[in-house]
Structures are given as structure tokens and as C-alpha cells.
């Protein structure tokens, strides 16, 4: 049964939440009275529809149904999850939460996207405080997995456990906080760095672009994969964190930083920062910057997924949840995915090597169907590709949804021959074909050998079914 999420407030964050739910197969109801809300929502959904599917090597679920509503009460009635994402004014949030509680079922979880308020502040005068909690995401919500999950003493622990499971099912990484604190964890770290950056500009030490270069060319790359504590553990050498703290800890008391002070954001400093920012990236529209950011995030996250590290591990786990079981039909649909931006060349076309990747992944689906993956490989046997003949019939572009249909054309003895057809999902157009010959091998001897009986029998059955279907 399709679940329903109600999104109250469709600014940058609310629209991102709508996209995250919608593209993971949830129906989504949205309320936001702002005149620009529909435009923001449509622009965000367009970016999400282009980029989120690129993260995965399998297809996302069928997109849910999006509806717009003229009140918060109408949007939340019957919803399975409610996400409040209105402006950061406590009196506004209280008013909206009261309206939500009047229409929502008492057990429906209510997450707030607040970046600063605590659950206890939000729960003041709530009818059912036990189901209200903070679920603070990061922009763009449809790509970045982190969501800080915070409850108070009044929050039902079961509600938080269920919320964590729901968010994981959306491909997110819920981070439960051990207690309430203003601005939670991540924003407190960001604010500390941000204050220091403002001082560096005010004091004329560095421009906005130079500060951004210091982050993106240096420690930002380390943080994306290791965070700060693992980075400094590595900096401590063989003796690890204890040595690092002994060597560099005393320097924390030196008067290097102004983190406890905030520069006066007077007109002069605002103009300095704004002018430097214009010089840095004013030639790009906000839409251009968002497009560039999203494409770069896709490439970075996919790289981390390939290494099963950091945010990439979250992606890999979600991908396994999305991966459908192979169906021994004729032809078998062995791949269904979207072409990611990092698979394309300067023309925006999928490059030749990635066709081989697609057909290799398709072959692995067939091997999984006959029991020649996982445990079979661990027992010392596998199939090696020895020959491929790929024909490129039409261009394939970044962001296009594709699928592969595969048939076993030879499946006896040591040989397994497959014929793959790669097609465009929206119209079924044939994009490429591949004739692939694989040989069964002993991994210990590194020589061809007969497959084990159970694999040989499964392959024979599949080959016979495919031959019968095309006869």
C-alpha cells in the first residue's frame, strides 16, 4: 500500500522533502500559501528527478502522486508522515503545529525541519507531544542523506525508532542526538566555521573565494570521506589520536581564533561580502549553481558508494533495498537504471566504456539467477567474460532512464553466451546490443572447468526456457 507524506511549507527545504518522499514512491501532499511556493516546488522536483536516480545502479520506485492543498489541515488528514518546514519563527511553528494537530490522527508522526529550535520548545502546548520530534535535513534534501533526529523527554521512543526506519527507507542517514541542544550538532559546527569566515573577510585576510578555495581544495575533501576525528587520528601518525592531542591540543589555547565573538554585520561588511560573492560567482544564476552543485554531488556520492565509505555506504545500503529480485522471463530484464552524469563524455553522451559496465552488470543478474554469484564464488568458481561484441545504435544521454533485456543463447558445458539489448525506458528505442561469451572457471586453478551440477542444471533450464520463448 502506498504511504502518504504531508509537507507543510514548500520552500527550499520543504520542496526537497517533497522530492525525497515522492521519488521513493510515496504520495505527497503539499501546503504552502506563499505565491512562489509552486514555482520553487516545481524547480526542486525537476532537479531531483534528474539527479537522484543517477545515484543508483538500479531504478527507483515508481514516483508517487503529488497533490497541492489549500490548508495544512487538508494536507495532513490521513497522512502517514507529516513534515513541518515553515520559517524559523517559534510563534509561527506553534500556530502551524496547532493546525496540524487539529486535523491529523493522534498517532501520526510529526517531524520538524527546524535548524535551531529544540523539541521541547516545539512541544509547548502540543496535544500529543509524544509524536513530535525534530527531523533536521540538509540542502539539497533529495541528495544529502543526513537528517538529525532529536526527541525530548516527552517524545515517545517508539516514535523515534519508527521515524528512523522510515527515513532509512528513503535512503537517508538518521543521526539520533543524545540530548536537546540549540541548533543541534551539524549547524553548531557550521556556525563556528561561518563566524570565523566572517572575521577573515572583515579583517581583510581573505576574500570569499579564497576562503571557499581553502575548504574545497583542502580539508573539505577530507571531511567528505572521514569527518574531523578520523582525519585528526590519521594526522597523529602511528600513535593516533592521543599523539595528535598531545602535540596540537595546547595550541587550542593560543589566541588564533575569534570563534566566541561575532563581527558586526554592518552595512560596510555586508557590502564587502556581497560584492566579493558577486565577483566570485555572480556570472552564474542560482539555478546554474544548483545544477552544478547537484551534478558534483552525484559524482562525489557515487565515488564514495564505489568505496562503500561515508555517505556512499548509506547509498549502497539503500540500493540493495531497491534492487528487485531477478525474474526468469524471456527476455529477462537484467538492468533498469538512470545514466549518471559521471558516465558521460564532453558531449553529454554515455561513453563507450560504460556500455560495457551496463552489460557486465546485466550478466551478473543472470549469474545470480542461476546461483553463480556470492557463495558460489566463495567456493572457488565463477564465469569470466572472454569476448564481447557491442553495437552502438543510438546516443544515450545523462539522466536518461534505460533498461536491458537479456537472453541466454548458449548454456551448456563451460560456455555461457548472452545477448543483451539496451533500450530507452520512455519509448523502448534500441540503443545498443551486446553479444557476450563467458567461460566457467576454477578460481584456484585459474583454468576453465565444468560448472557445479546445480549451476549447470539451472543454466540449462534457463537456456531452454529462452530458446522455447523465441522459437
Order of alpha helices (4+ residues) and beta strands (2+ residues): beta-alpha-beta-alpha-beta-alpha-beta-alpha-beta-alpha-beta-beta-alpha-beta-alpha-alpha-alpha-alpha-alpha-alpha-alpha-alpha-beta-alpha-alpha-beta-beta-beta-beta-beta-alpha
